[in-house]
Amino acid sequence: MVSLFLTYIKEYMYQKSYAKRTVESYLYWIKNYILFHNKKHPYKLDNDDVEQFLSYLANQLHSLNNN
């Protein structure tokens, strides 16, 4: 199933002449952010949710570097 939200983001970024790799990278991180928050729409999330995701990434990276 294709996400209308991600399709919109993709089309918007291409309309603004973003490079293909940039669009792919942004979509990758947006999708991971949504999945991390149990598929909640980003409009329903706030700054605390962004901080949780970034903390998760930082902790995950830290644990990978310590192994």
mmCIF file of the N, C-alpha and C atoms, coordinates in Angstrom:
data_MODEL
# 
_entry.id   MODEL 
# 
loop_
_atom_site.group_PDB 
_atom_site.id 
_atom_site.type_symbol 
_atom_site.label_atom_id 
_atom_site.label_alt_id 
_atom_site.label_comp_id 
_atom_site.label_asym_id 
_atom_site.label_entity_id 
_atom_site.label_seq_id 
_atom_site.pdbx_PDB_ins_code 
_atom_site.Cartn_x 
_atom_site.Cartn_y 
_atom_site.Cartn_z 
_atom_site.occupancy 
_atom_site.B_iso_or_equiv 
_atom_site.pdbx_formal_charge 
_atom_site.auth_seq_id 
_atom_site.auth_comp_id 
_atom_site.auth_asym_id 
_atom_site.auth_atom_id 
_atom_site.pdbx_PDB_model_num 
ATOM 1   N N  . MET A 1 1  ? 0.839  -1.186 0.000  1.00 0.00 ? 1  MET A N  1 
ATOM 2   C CA . MET A 1 1  ? 0.000  0.000  0.000  1.00 0.00 ? 1  MET A CA 1 
ATOM 3   C C  . MET A 1 1  ? 0.882  1.247  0.000  1.00 0.00 ? 1  MET A C  1 
ATOM 4   N N  . VAL A 1 2  ? 0.567  2.159  -0.874 1.00 0.00 ? 2  VAL A N  1 
ATOM 5   C CA . VAL A 1 2  ? 1.346  3.377  -1.017 1.00 0.00 ? 2  VAL A CA 1 
ATOM 6   C C  . VAL A 1 2  ? 0.766  4.463  -0.109 1.00 0.00 ? 2  VAL A C  1 
ATOM 7   N N  . SER A 1 3  ? 1.655  5.115  0.619  1.00 0.00 ? 3  SER A N  1 
ATOM 8   C CA . SER A 1 3  ? 1.243  6.190  1.517  1.00 0.00 ? 3  SER A CA 1 
ATOM 9   C C  . SER A 1 3  ? 0.993  7.471  0.713  1.00 0.00 ? 3  SER A C  1 
ATOM 10  N N  . LEU A 1 4  ? -0.198 8.016  0.841  1.00 0.00 ? 4  LEU A N  1 
ATOM 11  C CA . LEU A 1 4  ? -0.508 9.279  0.163  1.00 0.00 ? 4  LEU A CA 1 
ATOM 12  C C  . LEU A 1 4  ? 0.373  10.410 0.691  1.00 0.00 ? 4  LEU A C  1 
ATOM 13  N N  . PHE A 1 5  ? 0.652  10.366 1.993  1.00 0.00 ? 5  PHE A N  1 
ATOM 14  C CA . PHE A 1 5  ? 1.499  11.389 2.601  1.00 0.00 ? 5  PHE A CA 1 
ATOM 15  C C  . PHE A 1 5  ? 2.908  11.346 2.003  1.00 0.00 ? 5  PHE A C  1 
ATOM 16  N N  . LEU A 1 6  ? 3.509  10.153 1.939  1.00 0.00 ? 6  LEU A N  1 
ATOM 17  C CA . LEU A 1 6  ? 4.864  10.047 1.390  1.00 0.00 ? 6  LEU A CA 1 
ATOM 18  C C  . LEU A 1 6  ? 4.892  10.362 -0.100 1.00 0.00 ? 6  LEU A C  1 
ATOM 19  N N  . THR A 1 7  ? 3.838  10.007 -0.811 1.00 0.00 ? 7  THR A N  1 
ATOM 20  C CA . THR A 1 7  ? 3.745  10.350 -2.235 1.00 0.00 ? 7  THR A CA 1 
ATOM 21  C C  . THR A 1 7  ? 3.689  11.862 -2.410 1.00 0.00 ? 7  THR A C  1 
ATOM 22  N N  . TYR A 1 8  ? 2.924  12.521 -1.561 1.00 0.00 ? 8  TYR A N  1 
ATOM 23  C CA . TYR A 1 8  ? 2.842  13.985 -1.609 1.00 0.00 ? 8  TYR A CA 1 
ATOM 24  C C  . TYR A 1 8  ? 4.216  14.607 -1.349 1.00 0.00 ? 8  TYR A C  1 
ATOM 25  N N  . ILE A 1 9  ? 4.902  14.123 -0.315 1.00 0.00 ? 9  ILE A N  1 
ATOM 26  C CA . ILE A 1 9  ? 6.233  14.649 0.018  1.00 0.00 ? 9  ILE A CA 1 
ATOM 27  C C  . ILE A 1 9  ? 7.182  14.466 -1.159 1.00 0.00 ? 9  ILE A C  1 
ATOM 28  N N  . LYS A 1 10 ? 7.161  13.283 -1.737 1.00 0.00 ? 10 LYS A N  1 
ATOM 29  C CA . LYS A 1 10 ? 8.027  12.969 -2.875 1.00 0.00 ? 10 LYS A CA 1 
ATOM 30  C C  . LYS A 1 10 ? 7.756  13.907 -4.052 1.00 0.00 ? 10 LYS A C  1 
ATOM 31  N N  . GLU A 1 11 ? 6.495  14.067 -4.410 1.00 0.00 ? 11 GLU A N  1 
ATOM 32  C CA . GLU A 1 11 ? 6.141  14.936 -5.531 1.00 0.00 ? 11 GLU A CA 1 
ATOM 33  C C  . GLU A 1 11 ? 6.504  16.392 -5.249 1.00 0.00 ? 11 GLU A C  1 
ATOM 34  N N  . TYR A 1 12 ? 6.273  16.817 -4.018 1.00 0.00 ? 12 TYR A N  1 
ATOM 35  C CA . TYR A 1 12 ? 6.609  18.192 -3.633 1.00 0.00 ? 12 TYR A CA 1 
ATOM 36  C C  . TYR A 1 12 ? 8.106  18.438 -3.763 1.00 0.00 ? 12 TYR A C  1 
ATOM 37  N N  . MET A 1 13 ? 8.907  17.498 -3.290 1.00 0.00 ? 13 MET A N  1 
ATOM 38  C CA . MET A 1 13 ? 10.362 17.671 -3.339 1.00 0.00 ? 13 MET A CA 1 
ATOM 39  C C  . MET A 1 13 ? 10.879 17.674 -4.774 1.00 0.00 ? 13 MET A C  1 
ATOM 40  N N  . TYR A 1 14 ? 10.321 16.820 -5.635 1.00 0.00 ? 14 TYR A N  1 
ATOM 41  C CA . TYR A 1 14 ? 10.719 16.838 -7.040 1.00 0.00 ? 14 TYR A CA 1 
ATOM 42  C C  . TYR A 1 14 ? 10.295 18.138 -7.713 1.00 0.00 ? 14 TYR A C  1 
ATOM 43  N N  . GLN A 1 15 ? 9.135  18.656 -7.331 1.00 0.00 ? 15 GLN A N  1 
ATOM 44  C CA . GLN A 1 15 ? 8.659  19.928 -7.872 1.00 0.00 ? 15 GLN A CA 1 
ATOM 45  C C  . GLN A 1 15 ? 9.623  21.066 -7.502 1.00 0.00 ? 15 GLN A C  1 
ATOM 46  N N  . LYS A 1 16 ? 10.225 20.956 -6.312 1.00 0.00 ? 16 LYS A N  1 
ATOM 47  C CA . LYS A 1 16 ? 11.192 21.959 -5.846 1.00 0.00 ? 16 LYS A CA 1 
ATOM 48  C C  . LYS A 1 16 ? 12.614 21.654 -6.314 1.00 0.00 ? 16 LYS A C  1 
ATOM 49  N N  . SER A 1 17 ? 12.754 20.684 -7.202 1.00 0.00 ? 17 SER A N  1 
ATOM 50  C CA . SER A 1 17 ? 14.023 20.317 -7.840 1.00 0.00 ? 17 SER A CA 1 
ATOM 51  C C  . SER A 1 17 ? 15.056 19.722 -6.879 1.00 0.00 ? 17 SER A C  1 
ATOM 52  N N  . TYR A 1 18 ? 14.593 19.002 -5.879 1.00 0.00 ? 18 TYR A N  1 
ATOM 53  C CA . TYR A 1 18 ? 15.524 18.278 -5.021 1.00 0.00 ? 18 TYR A CA 1 
ATOM 54  C C  . TYR A 1 18 ? 16.150 17.143 -5.833 1.00 0.00 ? 18 TYR A C  1 
ATOM 55  N N  . ALA A 1 19 ? 17.381 16.810 -5.534 1.00 0.00 ? 19 ALA A N  1 
ATOM 56  C CA . ALA A 1 19 ? 18.057 15.697 -6.197 1.00 0.00 ? 19 ALA A CA 1 
ATOM 57  C C  . ALA A 1 19 ? 17.395 14.373 -5.803 1.00 0.00 ? 19 ALA A C  1 
ATOM 58  N N  . LYS A 1 20 ? 17.459 13.414 -6.715 1.00 0.00 ? 20 LYS A N  1 
ATOM 59  C CA . LYS A 1 20 ? 16.830 12.115 -6.471 1.00 0.00 ? 20 LYS A CA 1 
ATOM 60  C C  . LYS A 1 20 ? 17.334 11.485 -5.177 1.00 0.00 ? 20 LYS A C  1 
ATOM 61  N N  . ARG A 1 21 ? 18.628 11.496 -4.939 1.00 0.00 ? 21 ARG A N  1 
ATOM 62  C CA . ARG A 1 21 ? 19.201 10.893 -3.731 1.00 0.00 ? 21 ARG A CA 1 
ATOM 63  C C  . ARG A 1 21 ? 18.733 11.624 -2.469 1.00 0.00 ? 21 ARG A C  1 
ATOM 64  N N  . THR A 1 22 ? 18.562 12.917 -2.554 1.00 0.00 ? 22 THR A N  1 
ATOM 65  C CA . THR A 1 22 ? 18.068 13.687 -1.414 1.00 0.00 ? 22 THR A CA 1 
ATOM 66  C C  . THR A 1 22 ? 16.635 13.288 -1.093 1.00 0.00 ? 22 THR A C  1 
ATOM 67  N N  . VAL A 1 23 ? 15.815 13.171 -2.126 1.00 0.00 ? 23 VAL A N  1 
ATOM 68  C CA . VAL A 1 23 ? 14.419 12.761 -1.945 1.00 0.00 ? 23 VAL A CA 1 
ATOM 69  C C  . VAL A 1 23 ? 14.371 11.372 -1.312 1.00 0.00 ? 23 VAL A C  1 
ATOM 70  N N  . GLU A 1 24 ? 15.171 10.453 -1.825 1.00 0.00 ? 24 GLU A N  1 
ATOM 71  C CA . GLU A 1 24 ? 15.202 9.098  -1.281 1.00 0.00 ? 24 GLU A CA 1 
ATOM 72  C C  . GLU A 1 24 ? 15.618 9.102  0.188  1.00 0.00 ? 24 GLU A C  1 
ATOM 73  N N  . SER A 1 25 ? 16.612 9.900  0.516  1.00 0.00 ? 25 SER A N  1 
ATOM 74  C CA . SER A 1 25 ? 17.091 9.976  1.893  1.00 0.00 ? 25 SER A CA 1 
ATOM 75  C C  . SER A 1 25 ? 16.020 10.549 2.817  1.00 0.00 ? 25 SER A C  1 
ATOM 76  N N  . TYR A 1 26 ? 15.399 11.645 2.408  1.00 0.00 ? 26 TYR A N  1 
ATOM 77  C CA . TYR A 1 26 ? 14.340 12.250 3.224  1.00 0.00 ? 26 TYR A CA 1 
ATOM 78  C C  . TYR A 1 26 ? 13.187 11.266 3.436  1.00 0.00 ? 26 TYR A C  1 
ATOM 79  N N  . LEU A 1 27 ? 12.772 10.594 2.372  1.00 0.00 ? 27 LEU A N  1 
ATOM 80  C CA . LEU A 1 27 ? 11.671 9.641  2.486  1.00 0.00 ? 27 LEU A CA 1 
ATOM 81  C C  . LEU A 1 27 ? 12.036 8.482  3.413  1.00 0.00 ? 27 LEU A C  1 
ATOM 82  N N  . TYR A 1 28 ? 13.284 8.038  3.353  1.00 0.00 ? 28 TYR A N  1 
ATOM 83  C CA . TYR A 1 28 ? 13.750 6.966  4.235  1.00 0.00 ? 28 TYR A CA 1 
ATOM 84  C C  . TYR A 1 28 ? 13.591 7.377  5.698  1.00 0.00 ? 28 TYR A C  1 
ATOM 85  N N  . TRP A 1 29 ? 14.058 8.585  6.026  1.00 0.00 ? 29 TRP A N  1 
ATOM 86  C CA . TRP A 1 29 ? 14.011 9.026  7.422  1.00 0.00 ? 29 TRP A CA 1 
ATOM 87  C C  . TRP A 1 29 ? 12.588 9.370  7.874  1.00 0.00 ? 29 TRP A C  1 
ATOM 88  N N  . ILE A 1 30 ? 11.789 9.924  7.000  1.00 0.00 ? 30 ILE A N  1 
ATOM 89  C CA . ILE A 1 30 ? 10.392 10.207 7.348  1.00 0.00 ? 30 ILE A CA 1 
ATOM 90  C C  . ILE A 1 30 ? 9.650  8.899  7.618  1.00 0.00 ? 30 ILE A C  1 
ATOM 91  N N  . LYS A 1 31 ? 9.870  7.896  6.758  1.00 0.00 ? 31 LYS A N  1 
ATOM 92  C CA . LYS A 1 31 ? 9.223  6.600  6.942  1.00 0.00 ? 31 LYS A CA 1 
ATOM 93  C C  . LYS A 1 31 ? 9.651  5.966  8.260  1.00 0.00 ? 31 LYS A C  1 
ATOM 94  N N  . ASN A 1 32 ? 10.939 6.020  8.577  1.00 0.00 ? 32 ASN A N  1 
ATOM 95  C CA . ASN A 1 32 ? 11.423 5.455  9.836  1.00 0.00 ? 32 ASN A CA 1 
ATOM 96  C C  . ASN A 1 32 ? 10.852 6.196  11.041 1.00 0.00 ? 32 ASN A C  1 
ATOM 97  N N  . TYR A 1 33 ? 10.715 7.502  10.927 1.00 0.00 ? 33 TYR A N  1 
ATOM 98  C CA . TYR A 1 33 ? 10.115 8.304  11.999 1.00 0.00 ? 33 TYR A CA 1 
ATOM 99  C C  . TYR A 1 33 ? 8.662  7.869  12.237 1.00 0.00 ? 33 TYR A C  1 
ATOM 100 N N  . ILE A 1 34 ? 7.915  7.681  11.164 1.00 0.00 ? 34 ILE A N  1 
ATOM 101 C CA . ILE A 1 34 ? 6.517  7.259  11.260 1.00 0.00 ? 34 ILE A CA 1 
ATOM 102 C C  . ILE A 1 34 ? 6.426  5.852  11.862 1.00 0.00 ? 34 ILE A C  1 
ATOM 103 N N  . LEU A 1 35 ? 7.267  4.943  11.407 1.00 0.00 ? 35 LEU A N  1 
ATOM 104 C CA . LEU A 1 35 ? 7.248  3.580  11.935 1.00 0.00 ? 35 LEU A CA 1 
ATOM 105 C C  . LEU A 1 35 ? 7.643  3.538  13.409 1.00 0.00 ? 35 LEU A C  1 
ATOM 106 N N  . PHE A 1 36 ? 8.612  4.356  13.792 1.00 0.00 ? 36 PHE A N  1 
ATOM 107 C CA . PHE A 1 36 ? 9.032  4.419  15.188 1.00 0.00 ? 36 PHE A CA 1 
ATOM 108 C C  . PHE A 1 36 ? 7.864  4.799  16.088 1.00 0.00 ? 36 PHE A C  1 
ATOM 109 N N  . HIS A 1 37 ? 7.000  5.658  15.590 1.00 0.00 ? 37 HIS A N  1 
ATOM 110 C CA . HIS A 1 37 ? 5.846  6.118  16.370 1.00 0.00 ? 37 HIS A CA 1 
ATOM 111 C C  . HIS A 1 37 ? 4.576  5.348  16.019 1.00 0.00 ? 37 HIS A C  1 
ATOM 112 N N  . ASN A 1 38 ? 4.754  4.061  15.706 1.00 0.00 ? 38 ASN A N  1 
ATOM 113 C CA . ASN A 1 38 ? 3.626  3.148  15.463 1.00 0.00 ? 38 ASN A CA 1 
ATOM 114 C C  . ASN A 1 38 ? 2.650  3.645  14.399 1.00 0.00 ? 38 ASN A C  1 
ATOM 115 N N  . LYS A 1 39 ? 3.220  4.163  13.335 1.00 0.00 ? 39 LYS A N  1 
ATOM 116 C CA . LYS A 1 39 ? 2.472  4.592  12.147 1.00 0.00 ? 39 LYS A CA 1 
ATOM 117 C C  . LYS A 1 39 ? 1.522  5.757  12.395 1.00 0.00 ? 39 LYS A C  1 
ATOM 118 N N  . LYS A 1 40 ? 1.843  6.575  13.382 1.00 0.00 ? 40 LYS A N  1 
ATOM 119 C CA . LYS A 1 40 ? 1.063  7.805  13.578 1.00 0.00 ? 40 LYS A CA 1 
ATOM 120 C C  . LYS A 1 40 ? 1.435  8.797  12.485 1.00 0.00 ? 40 LYS A C  1 
ATOM 121 N N  . HIS A 1 41 ? 0.454  9.541  12.041 1.00 0.00 ? 41 HIS A N  1 
ATOM 122 C CA . HIS A 1 41 ? 0.712  10.558 11.022 1.00 0.00 ? 41 HIS A CA 1 
ATOM 123 C C  . HIS A 1 41 ? 1.558  11.674 11.635 1.00 0.00 ? 41 HIS A C  1 
ATOM 124 N N  . PRO A 1 42 ? 2.557  12.166 10.909 1.00 0.00 ? 42 PRO A N  1 
ATOM 125 C CA . PRO A 1 42 ? 3.418  13.226 11.457 1.00 0.00 ? 42 PRO A CA 1 
ATOM 126 C C  . PRO A 1 42 ? 2.664  14.473 11.927 1.00 0.00 ? 42 PRO A C  1 
ATOM 127 N N  . TYR A 1 43 ? 1.508  14.747 11.341 1.00 0.00 ? 43 TYR A N  1 
ATOM 128 C CA . TYR A 1 43 ? 0.724  15.905 11.795 1.00 0.00 ? 43 TYR A CA 1 
ATOM 129 C C  . TYR A 1 43 ? 0.246  15.741 13.231 1.00 0.00 ? 43 TYR A C  1 
ATOM 130 N N  . LYS A 1 44 ? 0.162  14.491 13.697 1.00 0.00 ? 44 LYS A N  1 
ATOM 131 C CA . LYS A 1 44 ? -0.310 14.226 15.048 1.00 0.00 ? 44 LYS A CA 1 
ATOM 132 C C  . LYS A 1 44 ? 0.830  14.166 16.063 1.00 0.00 ? 44 LYS A C  1 
ATOM 133 N N  . LEU A 1 45 ? 2.052  14.345 15.591 1.00 0.00 ? 45 LEU A N  1 
ATOM 134 C CA . LEU A 1 45 ? 3.215  14.262 16.467 1.00 0.00 ? 45 LEU A CA 1 
ATOM 135 C C  . LEU A 1 45 ? 3.740  15.662 16.759 1.00 0.00 ? 45 LEU A C  1 
ATOM 136 N N  . ASP A 1 46 ? 4.492  15.773 17.860 1.00 0.00 ? 46 ASP A N  1 
ATOM 137 C CA . ASP A 1 46 ? 4.997  17.091 18.250 1.00 0.00 ? 46 ASP A CA 1 
ATOM 138 C C  . ASP A 1 46 ? 6.497  17.049 18.523 1.00 0.00 ? 46 ASP A C  1 
ATOM 139 N N  . ASN A 1 47 ? 7.012  18.116 19.097 1.00 0.00 ? 47 ASN A N  1 
ATOM 140 C CA . ASN A 1 47 ? 8.449  18.229 19.353 1.00 0.00 ? 47 ASN A CA 1 
ATOM 141 C C  . ASN A 1 47 ? 8.970  17.122 20.258 1.00 0.00 ? 47 ASN A C  1 
ATOM 142 N N  . ASP A 1 48 ? 8.187  16.722 21.239 1.00 0.00 ? 48 ASP A N  1 
ATOM 143 C CA . ASP A 1 48 ? 8.605  15.641 22.134 1.00 0.00 ? 48 ASP A CA 1 
ATOM 144 C C  . ASP A 1 48 ? 8.801  14.337 21.361 1.00 0.00 ? 48 ASP A C  1 
ATOM 145 N N  . ASP A 1 49 ? 7.965  14.110 20.371 1.00 0.00 ? 49 ASP A N  1 
ATOM 146 C CA . ASP A 1 49 ? 8.094  12.903 19.559 1.00 0.00 ? 49 ASP A CA 1 
ATOM 147 C C  . ASP A 1 49 ? 9.364  12.939 18.707 1.00 0.00 ? 49 ASP A C  1 
ATOM 148 N N  . VAL A 1 50 ? 9.705  14.109 18.217 1.00 0.00 ? 50 VAL A N  1 
ATOM 149 C CA . VAL A 1 50 ? 10.943 14.262 17.462 1.00 0.00 ? 50 VAL A CA 1 
ATOM 150 C C  . VAL A 1 50 ? 12.133 13.980 18.387 1.00 0.00 ? 50 VAL A C  1 
ATOM 151 N N  . GLU A 1 51 ? 12.102 14.528 19.604 1.00 0.00 ? 51 GLU A N  1 
ATOM 152 C CA . GLU A 1 51 ? 13.180 14.300 20.567 1.00 0.00 ? 51 GLU A CA 1 
ATOM 153 C C  . GLU A 1 51 ? 13.312 12.822 20.912 1.00 0.00 ? 51 GLU A C  1 
ATOM 154 N N  . GLN A 1 52 ? 12.192 12.125 21.069 1.00 0.00 ? 52 GLN A N  1 
ATOM 155 C CA . GLN A 1 52 ? 12.235 10.683 21.354 1.00 0.00 ? 52 GLN A CA 1 
ATOM 156 C C  . GLN A 1 52 ? 12.915 9.922  20.226 1.00 0.00 ? 52 GLN A C  1 
ATOM 157 N N  . PHE A 1 53 ? 12.561 10.258 18.999 1.00 0.00 ? 53 PHE A N  1 
ATOM 158 C CA . PHE A 1 53 ? 13.147 9.581  17.846 1.00 0.00 ? 53 PHE A CA 1 
ATOM 159 C C  . PHE A 1 53 ? 14.640 9.864  17.750 1.00 0.00 ? 53 PHE A C  1 
ATOM 160 N N  . LEU A 1 54 ? 15.019 11.113 17.925 1.00 0.00 ? 54 LEU A N  1 
ATOM 161 C CA . LEU A 1 54 ? 16.440 11.462 17.846 1.00 0.00 ? 54 LEU A CA 1 
ATOM 162 C C  . LEU A 1 54 ? 17.241 10.832 18.979 1.00 0.00 ? 54 LEU A C  1 
ATOM 163 N N  . SER A 1 55 ? 16.665 10.763 20.167 1.00 0.00 ? 55 SER A N  1 
ATOM 164 C CA . SER A 1 55 ? 17.331 10.100 21.290 1.00 0.00 ? 55 SER A CA 1 
ATOM 165 C C  . SER A 1 55 ? 17.507 8.611  20.999 1.00 0.00 ? 55 SER A C  1 
ATOM 166 N N  . TYR A 1 56 ? 16.479 8.010  20.441 1.00 0.00 ? 56 TYR A N  1 
ATOM 167 C CA . TYR A 1 56 ? 16.563 6.599  20.062 1.00 0.00 ? 56 TYR A CA 1 
ATOM 168 C C  . TYR A 1 56 ? 17.711 6.389  19.072 1.00 0.00 ? 56 TYR A C  1 
ATOM 169 N N  . LEU A 1 57 ? 17.791 7.241  18.060 1.00 0.00 ? 57 LEU A N  1 
ATOM 170 C CA . LEU A 1 57 ? 18.860 7.104  17.066 1.00 0.00 ? 57 LEU A CA 1 
ATOM 171 C C  . LEU A 1 57 ? 20.227 7.298  17.690 1.00 0.00 ? 57 LEU A C  1 
ATOM 172 N N  . ALA A 1 58 ? 20.349 8.298  18.568 1.00 0.00 ? 58 ALA A N  1 
ATOM 173 C CA . ALA A 1 58 ? 21.636 8.570  19.221 1.00 0.00 ? 58 ALA A CA 1 
ATOM 174 C C  . ALA A 1 58 ? 22.042 7.399  20.106 1.00 0.00 ? 58 ALA A C  1 
ATOM 175 N N  . ASN A 1 59 ? 21.104 6.857  20.848 1.00 0.00 ? 59 ASN A N  1 
ATOM 176 C CA . ASN A 1 59 ? 21.403 5.710  21.721 1.00 0.00 ? 59 ASN A CA 1 
ATOM 177 C C  . ASN A 1 59 ? 21.753 4.469  20.906 1.00 0.00 ? 59 ASN A C  1 
ATOM 178 N N  . GLN A 1 60 ? 21.050 4.277  19.815 1.00 0.00 ? 60 GLN A N  1 
ATOM 179 C CA . GLN A 1 60 ? 21.313 3.135  18.954 1.00 0.00 ? 60 GLN A CA 1 
ATOM 180 C C  . GLN A 1 60 ? 22.715 3.262  18.344 1.00 0.00 ? 60 GLN A C  1 
ATOM 181 N N  . LEU A 1 61 ? 23.061 4.443  17.880 1.00 0.00 ? 61 LEU A N  1 
ATOM 182 C CA . LEU A 1 61 ? 24.391 4.672  17.302 1.00 0.00 ? 61 LEU A CA 1 
ATOM 183 C C  . LEU A 1 61 ? 25.466 4.499  18.351 1.00 0.00 ? 61 LEU A C  1 
ATOM 184 N N  . HIS A 1 62 ? 25.209 5.023  19.553 1.00 0.00 ? 62 HIS A N  1 
ATOM 185 C CA . HIS A 1 62 ? 26.168 4.901  20.652 1.00 0.00 ? 62 HIS A CA 1 
ATOM 186 C C  . HIS A 1 62 ? 26.417 3.426  20.979 1.00 0.00 ? 62 HIS A C  1 
ATOM 187 N N  . SER A 1 63 ? 25.357 2.635  21.038 1.00 0.00 ? 63 SER A N  1 
ATOM 188 C CA . SER A 1 63 ? 25.525 1.210  21.375 1.00 0.00 ? 63 SER A CA 1 
ATOM 189 C C  . SER A 1 63 ? 26.244 0.468  20.257 1.00 0.00 ? 63 SER A C  1 
ATOM 190 N N  . LEU A 1 64 ? 26.038 0.868  18.996 1.00 0.00 ? 64 LEU A N  1 
ATOM 191 C CA . LEU A 1 64 ? 26.745 0.233  17.883 1.00 0.00 ? 64 LEU A CA 1 
ATOM 192 C C  . LEU A 1 64 ? 28.235 0.552  17.926 1.00 0.00 ? 64 LEU A C  1 
ATOM 193 N N  . ASN A 1 65 ? 28.570 1.777  18.301 1.00 0.00 ? 65 ASN A N  1 
ATOM 194 C CA . ASN A 1 65 ? 29.967 2.189  18.356 1.00 0.00 ? 65 ASN A CA 1 
ATOM 195 C C  . ASN A 1 65 ? 30.710 1.564  19.530 1.00 0.00 ? 65 ASN A C  1 
ATOM 196 N N  . ASN A 1 66 ? 30.006 1.137  20.558 1.00 0.00 ? 66 ASN A N  1 
ATOM 197 C CA . ASN A 1 66 ? 30.641 0.546  21.736 1.00 0.00 ? 66 ASN A CA 1 
ATOM 198 C C  . ASN A 1 66 ? 30.796 -0.965 21.622 1.00 0.00 ? 66 ASN A C  1 
ATOM 199 N N  . ASN A 1 67 ? 30.337 -1.552 20.541 1.00 0.00 ? 67 ASN A N  1 
ATOM 200 C CA . ASN A 1 67 ? 30.473 -3.012 20.360 1.00 0.00 ? 67 ASN A CA 1 
ATOM 201 C C  . ASN A 1 67 ? 31.621 -3.350 19.480 1.00 0.00 ? 67 ASN A C  1 
# 
